[in-house]
C-alpha cells in the first residue's frame, strides 16, 4: 500500500483505539467500554467507546470518527477558501478521561488527518493533534513527567518540535475570560504538512503512541491518594472550567457539530458531574489555592 495514502493512518487509528481501551480496562476491576457505531448521512461515520461509573474513571471516552463529503462545514471552509469545491475526508481519534479521584488529573488527547481532493489537482492535507493535562491539585513531578514524555516522543523528529508544540498548546488551551490555562498543557499542533505526508504522519503517530506512557505513571502515583468531600467539591467546581473551554473555544467541538457528527460522541468530553458556584474562591494558603499558580504557562522541565 502507498504510504502516502490516508488508509495507512486510518488503520493506525483503529489499532490505537483498541490498544488504549484495552489498557484502560485493565486498570478497572469491573467497568468496561461500551461501543456505539454511527453513520453520517453525508458519508462516513465512527465508533464511540464510553466507560462510565468505574472505580478509577467516572467517565472515559475514546472515539474514532472517519467522515467524508463533497462540501465542508462552515467552520473549515470559511477559513480555507482553497478547499472550495473539493471532496474531503477527516479522520481522527479523540479521548477524554475524567477520573473519580480528584488527585488524578483529567486528560485529553487527539490525533487527526484532514485530506481534500479535486480531479486533476494535488490533494491538500494536514495532520493535527496533541494532548494536555488538567490537574485539580498541583504536583510538580506529574507535570514534569508529562512534559518530559512529550519531549521524548518528539525529539527524534527534530529538537524544535517539542518547544513549538508546547507553546502552541499553552496558547490554544487558554481561557481568556479567566486569564488561566486549562491545565498544565502538553503539546498541540495543527496544519502539519512539513517533511511530506510520511514524516508528518510519523510525527502524529509518535504523539498518539506516547500518550499512555505519559498518563499511566500519574494514575499509579495518585490513584490511592485519600480524599473527602472537600476535595470532591473542588474537583467538581474546577470541572466547570473544562466545560467552559470545550463549549466556548474548542474548534474540534464546533467542527464535529457542524459536520454532522454524533452529538453524544462529540460531547463525551464534558464531565459527567460538575458544579458552578458564582463568586467562590479557595481559602488563602490552602492546596486548592495553590492550583492558580500552576495555571500559567511555564517551562515545566526547568521548574523547581
JOHU-V344361 format. One record per residue. N is the residue number from 1. RES is the residue in one small letter. SS is DSSP state (@ for helix, = for strand, . for the rest). Layout:
# JOHU-V344361
N&RES&SS, N&RES&SS
This chain:
# JOHU-V344361
1&x&., 2&x&., 3&x&., 4&x&., 5&x&., 6&x&@, 7&x&@, 8&x&@, 9&x&@, 10&x&@, 11&x&@, 12&x&@, 13&x&@, 14&x&@, 15&x&@, 16&x&@, 17&x&@, 18&x&@, 19&x&@, 20&x&@, 21&x&@, 22&x&@, 23&x&@, 24&x&@, 25&x&@, 26&x&@, 27&x&., 28&x&., 29&x&., 30&x&., 31&x&., 32&x&., 33&x&., 34&x&=, 35&x&=, 36&x&=, 37&x&=, 38&x&=, 39&x&=, 40&x&., 41&x&., 42&x&., 43&x&., 44&x&=, 45&x&=, 46&x&=, 47&x&=, 48&x&=, 49&x&=, 50&x&=, 51&x&=, 52&x&=, 53&x&., 54&x&., 55&x&., 56&x&., 57&x&=, 58&x&=, 59&x&=, 60&x&=, 61&x&=, 62&x&=, 63&x&=, 64&x&=, 65&x&=, 66&x&=, 67&x&=, 68&x&=, 69&x&=, 70&x&., 71&x&., 72&x&., 73&x&., 74&x&@, 75&x&@, 76&x&@, 77&x&@, 78&x&., 79&x&., 80&x&., 81&x&@, 82&x&@, 83&x&@, 84&x&., 85&x&., 86&x&., 87&x&=, 88&x&=, 89&x&=, 90&x&=, 91&x&=, 92&x&=, 93&x&=, 94&x&=, 95&x&=, 96&x&=, 97&x&=, 98&x&=, 99&x&=, 100&x&., 101&x&., 102&x&., 103&x&., 104&x&., 105&x&., 106&x&=, 107&x&=, 108&x&=, 109&x&=, 110&x&=, 111&x&=, 112&x&=, 113&x&=, 114&x&=, 115&x&=, 116&x&=, 117&x&=, 118&x&., 119&x&., 120&x&., 121&x&., 122&x&., 123&x&., 124&x&=, 125&x&=, 126&x&=, 127&x&=, 128&x&=, 129&x&=, 130&x&=, 131&x&=, 132&x&=, 133&x&=, 134&x&=, 135&x&., 136&x&., 137&x&., 138&x&., 139&x&., 140&x&@, 141&x&@, 142&x&@, 143&x&@, 144&x&@, 145&x&@, 146&x&@, 147&x&@, 148&x&@, 149&x&@, 150&x&@, 151&x&@, 152&x&@, 153&x&@, 154&x&@, 155&x&@, 156&x&., 157&x&., 158&x&., 159&x&., 160&x&@, 161&x&@, 162&x&@, 163&x&@, 164&x&@, 165&x&@, 166&x&@, 167&x&@, 168&x&@, 169&x&@, 170&x&@, 171&x&@, 172&x&@, 173&x&., 174&x&=, 175&x&=, 176&x&., 177&x&., 178&x&., 179&x&., 180&x&=, 181&x&=, 182&x&., 183&x&., 184&x&., 185&x&=, 186&x&=, 187&x&=, 188&x&=, 189&x&=, 190&x&=, 191&x&=, 192&x&=, 193&x&., 194&x&., 195&x&., 196&x&., 197&x&@, 198&x&@, 199&x&@, 200&x&@, 201&x&@, 202&x&@, 203&x&@, 204&x&@, 205&x&@, 206&x&@, 207&x&@, 208&x&@, 209&x&@, 210&x&@, 211&x&@, 212&x&@, 213&x&@, 214&x&@, 215&x&@, 216&x&@, 217&x&@, 218&x&@, 219&x&@, 220&x&@, 221&x&@, 222&x&@, 223&x&., 224&x&., 225&x&., 226&x&., 227&x&., 228&x&., 229&x&@, 230&x&@, 231&x&@, 232&x&@, 233&x&@, 234&x&@, 235&x&@, 236&x&@, 237&x&@, 238&x&@, 239&x&@, 240&x&@, 241&x&@, 242&x&@, 243&x&@, 244&x&@, 245&x&@, 246&x&@, 247&x&@, 248&x&@, 249&x&., 250&x&., 251&x&@, 252&x&@, 253&x&@, 254&x&@, 255&x&@, 256&x&@, 257&x&@, 258&x&@, 259&x&., 260&x&., 261&x&., 262&x&., 263&x&@, 264&x&@, 265&x&@, 266&x&@, 267&x&@, 268&x&@, 269&x&@, 270&x&., 271&x&., 272&x&., 273&x&., 274&x&., 275&x&., 276&x&., 277&x&., 278&x&., 279&x&., 280&x&., 281&x&., 282&x&., 283&x&., 284&x&., 285&x&., 286&x&., 287&x&@, 288&x&@, 289&x&@, 290&x&@, 291&x&@, 292&x&@, 293&x&@, 294&x&@, 295&x&., 296&x&., 297&x&., 298&x&., 299&x&., 300&x&@, 301&x&@, 302&x&@, 303&x&., 304&x&.
